[in-house]
């Protein structure tokens, strides 16, 4: 039976949050910007509100330092709008595998008093969709004591785990506003495209893909136009995938599980992307404890996981979330997919990096910078790709790893790296 919703104002909805509450915010495309602005407006009465989120996008008013006594953000994945707060010391970062977050919610390790989400308008049966960001939000709504929902007609109706009946909402506002958008395509460099070409050559027809965040994964997608019968099982869905679906390059016909269906945790990109996934039965948006479970990922033969990094040391340790002490992002799903692809029959776990930063600093380094976090350990790393080639470190000793990584470093950095390896191995090293 359809339960007609009683809409209230933004002010009244946020008035139900109390000081000391722990509040979950849906993130990515569906970051509830207007509700966050209203939280900021009520900051005088709110103190010590703990905010839990991943990858917030767009305007995040409560992340400003002036609100630090009212709101403390615990970010499970640091995105640009909260980066200043985390590194400034008035917000915090929680290192965690993306696949673990729903378990932590259910077990009460991260308790939630209030969940704030955006949803599509209810259908004739009273069901709404959590749209482009199901990921950890689905579990958050299951455990929260109170759900504040913004009904927004711009939220796409997606198939899968994100269907929620409107009777579960405690307080509802109706507000039509654009979803957060992001564009990686315009930032792709010549080096990114060369890396994309190298990785494309590594991908066999019939492979299943996971793409991380950034310009390099987008560059890979640009180079896959001549492939056939690819599949999709990924935490993130971006605009770069659209031409591959439209041209039947990705059709999910060769997958072992969820055949003919693309499995996704969240989508982040343009309005065209959100329109494409709207009521599209070719995709299932599922809970992240399933999408990112290595035991599920490995069931896809020829699973190819493509993720970026900030730097890789000569032993194969991968830093992907920080620049020294500066917290840039988070662990996310990189380790989930690196491990899942490694266990897949014919799988290829790939770390893709430019040989140098845009400022000309090496990304393959003798040792990680002080304060840098290891996301993918040297025991988990397999393929590393730069614009100078691809190497496979799996099963290699430290000396051989150093030789391989030096071979794909920027040519002007190789002498420096060879000297560092020579010192590390007490003079017992040569290229």
TORTOR-470329 format. One line per 2 residues: number of its first residue (from 1); their letters; for each residue x negated, z negated, y of C-alpha. Coordinates in pm, whole numbers, plus 50000, padded with zeros to 5 digits. Example, Ala and Ser with C-alpha at 12.3 -4.5 7.8 and 13.67 -1.06 7.14 Angstrom:
TORTOR-470329
1) as) 48770:49220:49550 ~ 48633:49286:49894
END
This chain:
TORTOR-470329
1) xx) 50000:50000:50000 ~ 49872:50086:50347
3) xx) 49813:49780:50566 ~ 49842:49875:50936
5) xx) 49545:49746:51129 ~ 49578:49519:51428
7) xx) 49313:49625:51676 ~ 49160:49378:51918
9) xx) 48914:49409:52207 ~ 48536:49405:52172
11) xx) 48532:49076:52360 ~ 48777:48910:52123
13) xx) 48602:49043:51814 ~ 48262:48904:51914
15) xx) 48420:48577:52026 ~ 48453:48488:51656
17) xx) 48073:48472:51616 ~ 47941:48117:51658
19) xx) 47603:47977:51751 ~ 47389:47934:51441
21) xx) 47566:48213:51249 ~ 47370:48458:51039
23) xx) 47495:48808:51127 ~ 47433:49129:50932
25) xx) 47428:49456:51128 ~ 47489:49792:50966
27) xx) 47203:50018:51069 ~ 47066:50372:51085
29) xx) 47327:50625:51210 ~ 47593:50356:51229
31) xx) 47420:50094:51437 ~ 47715:49939:51627
33) xx) 47581:49980:51980 ~ 47894:49874:52170
35) xx) 47939:49560:51962 ~ 47573:49474:52023
37) xx) 47622:49513:52398 ~ 47919:49278:52377
39) xx) 47708:49026:52184 ~ 47458:49041:52470
41) xx) 47737:48985:52724 ~ 47838:48670:52538
43) xx) 47482:48546:52505 ~ 47542:48248:52737
45) xx) 47765:48082:52477 ~ 47567:48200:52170
47) xx) 47246:48029:52065 ~ 47024:48067:51759
49) xx) 47220:48353:51605 ~ 47011:48495:51321
51) xx) 47044:48874:51293 ~ 46968:49061:50968
53) xx) 46923:49438:50965 ~ 46728:49741:50852
55) xx) 46635:50042:51065 ~ 46852:49989:51372
57) xx) 46882:50301:51588 ~ 46986:50381:51942
59) xx) 47044:50110:52200 ~ 46991:49757:52065
61) xx) 47060:49538:52367 ~ 47010:49206:52188
63) xx) 46648:49297:52104 ~ 46545:49243:52466
65) xx) 46329:48939:52537 ~ 46585:48796:52779
67) xx) 46815:48726:52482 ~ 46556:48559:52258
69) xx) 46720:48215:52282 ~ 47052:48360:52173
71) xx) 46954:48612:51903 ~ 46667:48611:51658
73) xx) 46629:48940:51473 ~ 46491:48927:51119
75) xx) 46422:49293:51054 ~ 46395:49407:50692
77) xx) 46257:49741:50817 ~ 46121:49767:51170
79) xx) 46252:50067:51365 ~ 46168:50175:51720
81) xx) 46441:49976:51903 ~ 46317:49641:51763
83) xx) 45943:49717:51742 ~ 45864:49558:52078
85) xx) 46057:49242:51987 ~ 45884:49202:51650
87) xx) 45536:49257:51790 ~ 45614:49053:52100
89) xx) 45692:48749:51888 ~ 46063:48698:51965
91) xx) 46175:48874:51646 ~ 46040:48880:51291
93) xx) 45971:49119:51006 ~ 46062:49041:50645
95) xx) 45848:49233:50389 ~ 46079:49335:50105
97) xx) 46142:49624:49869 ~ 46459:49804:49975
99) xx) 46592:49783:49620 ~ 46565:49403:49629
101) xx) 46773:49340:49942 ~ 47118:49353:49776
103) xx) 46995:49107:49510 ~ 46879:48869:49783
105) xx) 47221:48892:49948 ~ 47409:48823:49624
107) xx) 47186:48533:49523 ~ 47210:48365:49861
109) xx) 46841:48396:49946 ~ 46962:48572:50260
111) xx) 47303:48417:50332 ~ 47542:48610:50558
113) xx) 47816:48455:50769 ~ 47929:48769:50954
115) xx) 47891:49139:50870 ~ 47935:49389:51154
117) xx) 48000:49746:51040 ~ 48134:50081:51158
119) xx) 48388:50260:50938 ~ 48604:50569:50933
121) xx) 48974:50537:51012 ~ 49176:50420:50711
123) xx) 49333:50685:50488 ~ 49699:50675:50379
125) xx) 49608:50412:50120 ~ 49433:50186:50372
127) xx) 49078:50269:50259 ~ 48795:50321:50507
129) xx) 48446:50460:50445 ~ 48116:50305:50550
131) xx) 48005:50660:50612 ~ 47642:50758:50654
133) xx) 47496:50413:50589 ~ 47605:50253:50262
135) xx) 47254:50136:50151 ~ 47256:49752:50182
137) xx) 47576:49730:50389 ~ 47804:49755:50089
139) xx) 47664:49435:49937 ~ 47654:49263:50277
141) xx) 48030:49310:50311 ~ 48081:49168:49962
143) xx) 47908:48839:50041 ~ 47988:48789:50411
145) xx) 48235:48518:50503 ~ 48371:48736:50786
147) xx) 48375:49113:50844 ~ 48402:49258:51196
149) xx) 48471:49631:51171 ~ 48463:49902:51435
151) xx) 48691:50189:51337 ~ 48528:50505:51472
153) xx) 48666:50855:51400 ~ 48310:50990:51425
155) xx) 48214:50809:51105 ~ 48212:51058:50816
157) xx) 48409:50977:50500 ~ 48150:50975:50223
159) xx) 48206:50951:49850 ~ 48059:50669:49643
161) xx) 48017:50295:49693 ~ 48103:50283:50063
163) xx) 48482:50277:50024 ~ 48628:49952:50155
165) xx) 48993:49855:50197 ~ 49097:49769:50551
167) xx) 49267:49448:50435 ~ 48919:49301:50389
169) xx) 48846:49316:50761 ~ 48893:48991:50949
171) xx) 48871:49146:51296 ~ 48893:49514:51389
173) xx) 48825:49714:51704 ~ 48896:50082:51760
175) xx) 48629:50264:51955 ~ 48530:50628:51942
177) xx) 48161:50677:52022 ~ 47880:50902:51892
179) xx) 47673:50792:51596 ~ 47299:50746:51649
181) xx) 47107:51070:51600 ~ 46739:51145:51539
183) xx) 46541:51468:51519 ~ 46213:51507:51329
185) xx) 46212:51885:51313 ~ 46082:51951:51664
187) xx) 45776:51729:51612 ~ 45637:51909:51304
189) xx) 45274:52017:51362 ~ 45067:52297:51205
191) xx) 44891:52032:50996 ~ 45228:51899:50878
193) xx) 45332:52248:50772 ~ 45008:52300:50579
195) xx) 45071:51975:50393 ~ 45426:52098:50329
197) xx) 45289:52419:50176 ~ 45049:52230:49948
199) xx) 45320:51994:49825 ~ 45567:52278:49778
201) xx) 45320:52438:49537 ~ 45317:52112:49338
203) xx) 45695:52103:49299 ~ 45832:52281:48993
205) xx) 46173:52442:48973 ~ 46425:52192:48836
207) xx) 46252:51892:48998 ~ 46448:51608:49159
209) xx) 46338:51508:49509 ~ 46304:51193:49714
211) xx) 46194:51233:50072 ~ 46074:50953:50295
213) xx) 46100:50931:50672 ~ 45896:51144:50910
215) xx) 45771:51489:51001 ~ 45574:51556:50682
217) xx) 45872:51519:50445 ~ 46064:51748:50682
219) xx) 45777:51998:50670 ~ 45786:51996:50289
221) xx) 46155:52084:50296 ~ 46085:52386:50517
223) xx) 45856:52522:50244 ~ 46097:52500:49952
225) xx) 46318:52800:50027 ~ 46202:52998:49722
227) xx) 46248:52715:49472 ~ 46534:52700:49224
229) xx) 46769:52437:49087 ~ 46624:52134:49262
231) xx) 46798:51797:49256 ~ 46832:51509:49501
233) xx) 46800:51136:49436 ~ 46683:50973:49759
235) xx) 46733:50671:49980 ~ 46743:50892:50291
237) xx) 46921:51223:50359 ~ 46794:51421:50660
239) xx) 46870:51752:50833 ~ 46583:51927:50658
241) xx) 46784:51921:50336 ~ 47082:52113:50476
243) xx) 46941:52470:50442 ~ 46840:52394:50083
245) xx) 47195:52294:49994 ~ 47349:52582:50186
247) xx) 47124:52831:50002 ~ 47173:52672:49659
249) xx) 46805:52570:49632 ~ 46923:52215:49573
251) xx) 47223:52220:49340 ~ 47153:51920:49112
253) xx) 47223:52127:48800 ~ 46908:52021:48613
255) xx) 46934:51647:48669 ~ 46962:51423:48365
257) xx) 47183:51166:48541 ~ 47447:51240:48805
259) xx) 47430:51608:48725 ~ 47573:51827:49005
261) xx) 47572:51528:49244 ~ 47314:51432:49509
263) xx) 47248:51057:49510 ~ 47188:50906:49855
265) xx) 47155:50563:50020 ~ 47195:50667:50384
267) xx) 47187:50975:50608 ~ 47011:50989:50944
269) xx) 46982:51297:51160 ~ 47208:51519:51371
271) xx) 47583:51545:51416 ~ 47567:51859:51199
273) xx) 47434:51645:50915 ~ 47715:51391:50952
275) xx) 47971:51672:50954 ~ 47816:51819:50637
277) xx) 47846:51498:50436 ~ 48201:51430:50560
279) xx) 48433:51436:50258 ~ 48169:51634:50065
281) xx) 48203:51566:49691 ~ 47850:51699:49629
283) xx) 47710:51361:49738 ~ 47751:51003:49630
285) xx) 47637:50737:49877 ~ 47552:50436:49661
287) xx) 47425:50080:49687 ~ 47051:50060:49736
289) xx) 46994:49833:49437 ~ 47095:50137:49227
291) xx) 46962:50427:49436 ~ 46617:50268:49461
293) xx) 46595:50106:49118 ~ 46278:50246:48952
295) xx) 46449:50213:48613 ~ 46718:50454:48738
297) xx) 46483:50681:48932 ~ 46263:50741:48626
299) xx) 46559:50883:48432 ~ 46533:51199:48642
301) xx) 46279:51436:48478 ~ 46024:51589:48716
303) xx) 46101:51327:48980 ~ 45897:51404:49291
305) xx) 45864:51126:49549 ~ 45716:51229:49885
307) xx) 45625:50950:50126 ~ 45410:50917:50435
309) xx) 45145:50660:50524 ~ 44946:50533:50818
311) xx) 44610:50510:50642 ~ 44455:50514:50294
313) xx) 44127:50341:50212 ~ 43858:50478:49981
315) xx) 43992:50277:49685 ~ 44342:50420:49723
317) xx) 44520:50132:49897 ~ 44803:50270:50107
319) xx) 44909:50114:50436 ~ 45243:50257:50540
321) xx) 45404:49988:50754 ~ 45154:49861:51012
323) xx) 44875:49968:51245 ~ 44640:49675:51202
325) xx) 44842:49372:51309 ~ 45099:49590:51486
327) xx) 45414:49605:51274 ~ 45536:49963:51285
329) xx) 45798:49995:51011 ~ 45845:49829:50672
331) xx) 45798:49854:50298 ~ 46130:50034:50261
333) xx) 46166:50230:49941 ~ 45816:50372:49912
335) xx) 45709:50151:49622 ~ 46047:50190:49450
337) xx) 46002:50567:49436 ~ 45627:50577:49378
339) xx) 45683:50366:49066 ~ 46000:50547:48959
341) xx) 45838:50891:48990 ~ 45529:50771:48805
343) xx) 45747:50667:48510 ~ 45952:50989:48517
345) xx) 45877:51257:48256 ~ 45673:51512:48451
347) xx) 45712:51307:48770 ~ 45483:51325:49074
349) xx) 45449:51031:49315 ~ 45296:51170:49636
351) xx) 45151:51004:49946 ~ 45123:51264:50221
353) xx) 44917:51206:50536 ~ 44745:51405:50808
355) xx) 44368:51369:50783 ~ 44363:51240:51139
357) xx) 44601:51082:51388 ~ 44717:51275:51694
359) xx) 44443:51088:51884 ~ 44177:51216:51644
361) xx) 44123:50895:51445 ~ 44070:50921:51066
363) xx) 44357:50829:50835 ~ 44135:50816:50528
365) xx) 43919:50515:50607 ~ 43641:50311:50443
367) xx) 43868:50006:50445 ~ 44208:49928:50591
369) xx) 44211:49792:50943 ~ 44223:49415:50983
371) xx) 44583:49300:50959 ~ 44704:49618:50787
373) xx) 44961:49571:50512 ~ 44929:49728:50168
375) xx) 45258:49895:50075 ~ 45147:50101:49775
377) xx) 44870:49932:49578 ~ 44575:50116:49431
379) xx) 44724:50045:49091 ~ 45036:50242:49182
381) xx) 44894:50531:49383 ~ 44877:50877:49223
383) xx) 44869:51190:49439 ~ 44734:51184:49794
385) xx) 44775:51501:50001 ~ 44632:51603:50338
387) xx) 44613:51943:50503 ~ 44280:51985:50318
389) xx) 44420:51953:49968 ~ 44570:51729:49700
391) xx) 44400:51480:49466 ~ 44529:51259:49187
393) xx) 44377:50909:49182 ~ 44564:50783:48874
395) xx) 44324:50659:48609 ~ 44018:50709:48830
397) xx) 43753:50444:48892 ~ 43674:50336:49247
399) xx) 43371:50561:49281 ~ 43561:50871:49166
401) xx) 43852:50782:49393 ~ 43615:50771:49686
403) xx) 43478:51117:49602 ~ 43825:51262:49568
405) xx) 43955:51112:49891 ~ 43646:51222:50086
407) xx) 43709:51578:49964 ~ 44046:51589:50144
409) xx) 43942:51393:50454 ~ 43885:51571:50783
411) xx) 43550:51758:50755 ~ 43410:51571:51055
413) xx) 43484:51236:50886 ~ 43332:51307:50547
415) xx) 42975:51208:50631 ~ 43092:50875:50772
417) xx) 43304:50809:50463 ~ 43019:50905:50228
419) xx) 42788:50657:50405 ~ 43053:50386:50373
421) xx) 43092:50460:50000 ~ 42713:50458:49956
423) xx) 42699:50108:50106 ~ 43001:49986:49911
425) xx) 42850:50091:49579 ~ 42502:49955:49660
427) xx) 42340:50297:49689 ~ 42489:50423:49362
429) xx) 42706:50693:49514 ~ 42679:51063:49580
431) x) 42928:51342:49641
END
